[in-house]
Amino acid sequence: MNFGVKDTVLIKGVGVGDGIAKGTLKFLKNEKISVTHTHEWDAGNENKRFSEALVFAGHELEILYSYALSTVGESEAEIFEIHKMMLEDDDWLDDIKKEILSGRYAEDAVISTCEKYKRVFAEMDDEYFSARSRDIGDIADRLLRALSGENNSAHGTNGKGDGEDPNKYIIVANDLSPEETVRMDRSKILGFVTFEGTVNSHTAILARSMGIPALVSTGKIDHSANGATAIIDAQNNTLVINPDKDSISRYLRRIDLIINEKNEMQKFIGKETVTASGKSIMLYGNIGGIEDVDAVLDNGGEGIGLLRSEFLYLERDSYPSEEVQFKAYKSIAEKMGGRSVIIRTLDIGADKNVGYFDLPAEENPALGFRGIRICLSRSELFRTQLRAICRASAYGNIAVMLPMVVSANEVRESREFLKIIQDELSSEGVPFDRSMKLGIMLETPAAAIMSAELAAIVDFFSVGTNDLCQYTLAADRQNPLVADICSENLEPVFRLIGMAAQNIHRYDDKWIGICGELAADTSLTQRFLDKGVDEFSVSAPYLLKIKKKISECN
């Protein structure tokens, strides 16, 4: 059908994300990589070309991972880590090398092997794994570009898309790669429509995180619809192209309902966060950089419950200086205007790796050299960060939080180190907050079990549910095969939280909070409150929803 004709057309798909949007359709070009051979085949040369392309592609993925982690968050950045792991898979690499040795050019070997693996994934019954067939295609494209000498633009990632174009669009594409979703200027996107994809595709993940509608698996839409007005309705699984008056009227009624719901939420801004039974709760925001502060304040956040300091390390190729860190922490503290800012000390390791740290390869990095373990073993690294934090504490209400604690000795050693640094600053005449609080992330079963001893030497606990769940239930949170274990067996986790809350509440001036992903799940809010949680720290878009839910809880 030619969409230049102004007939109303209804297209069905699978709705993802939130809400409804009306706007102009903008098609993205899906350019195929052209493969040509201008040199004679030689096994040694082809293996060399493939090895060099592999290194280049891996480097690009490291850059994209760091960029995504510092701009869009950990959950969306993980896909680049997964791609790198797939890129290093021995079986897959061996198959490509065998293809080369059989007489194929490197490009042809990549294409042939990837097509085989794509078919294997696509035919799986599990929806998550069938969606991963697209990831194989993305990896193949990256390698082919590297082999052809093309840049994937990972080195110049800026997320600005179409430059100075002030308009907003409903983006239409065959599907979107992780790189495309990360690099888009989110301020210009009303919604997504993809011909392929599933509820587990990267388009769907991005739509949910942005709180905008998406429609996936629509089948091909003719390019003549580019520039047409359309309404995307995720709840009703539809895209209406060239909407008629009735469609527009229904859209406007839906928009009114959504606006009313948002207005209802806005009433909670500025109000105390308190339960129906009258208990005051602290409601803070999680941030991954300076650019997130405004969103926390705009959504009624009463403080920063988790500042992921890794952003300062992930966005560069060498260690950030004390001055660089000080300026960043100071800026955030000043913007928060005396509200609490809890800075988690460096939590590199596990799924957050940085090349210049030169960390050793580990068979199970989630249980390895990470968090406070790295800081205590690399004293100069820890010293630089703590000096910057202490100096910034003179400009706001800053607290320090230690990640991955399993023993009281780690806290005592950190406190002693902090005291040495504060004595240094005092002798230098540098101002800092002498009453600065120190807490820990409660994300290991060991910390929960030892919480009575830990509560005596820290000022607060903050529960990291992502890690606490995976360590308690022995289920890797990044492994889709065991994802249900974490969602269906939370009772042991709640018992550990209740134990820790009971121990910290023996001290009148100490508290326990929750800053992990489960903190934003309103179906669990009452259970957290029942276990004694005093503080919730969530991403900015969830602040008002949690505040409203808390007001309805006992």
Secondary structure, DSSP 4 states (H G I P E B T S, - for coil): --TTS---EEEE-EEEESSEEEEEEEEPP-PPPP----S---HHHHHHHHHHHHHHHHHHHHHHHHHHHHHT-HHHHHHHHHHHHHHT-HHHHHHHHHHHHTT--HHHHHHHHHHHHHHHHHT-SSHHHHHTHHHHHHHHHHHHHHHHT---SGGG--S-TTTT----EEEEES---HHHHHHS-GGGEEEEEESS--TTSHHHHHHHHHT-EEEE------GGGTT-EEEEETTTTEEEES--HHHHHHHHHHHHHHHHHHHHHHTTTTS--B-TTS-B-EEEEEESSGGGHHHHHHTT--EEEEEETTHHHHTSSSPPPHHHHHHHHHHHHHHTTTSEEEEE----BTTB--GGG-PPP-SSGGGSS-THHHHHHSHHHHHHHHHHHHHHGGGSEEEEEESS---HHHHHHHHHHHHHHHHHHHHHT----TT--EEEEE-SHHHHHTHHHHHTT-SEEEE-HHHHHHHHHT--TT-GGGHHHHHH--HHHHHHHHHHHHHHTTSTT-EEEE-SGGGG-GGGHHHHHHTT--EEEE-GGGHHHHHHHHHH--
